[in-house]
Amino acid sequence: MKERIYGQWAGDPKGTKEDIKRCIEEVWPIGGRWNSYQCLRKRGYGPEGLYCRQHAKKHEERQK
């Protein structure tokens, strides 16, 4: 499996490596910051248990 990296940009080309205890969804904050980060919620839902409850529902809706 390919390693997931979050928040890569010119000022931080390495970004942040995936935390395997947290949801894999990439989150974009409202206002202020402009770079993405990994969802802060715990995994356990959706395909292979990789999502939090909220993002598992959104992932399911996208698959329809």
Helices and strands as residue ranges (DSSP letters): E 5-6, E 16-17, E 26-27, E 37-38, G 47-49, H 53-63
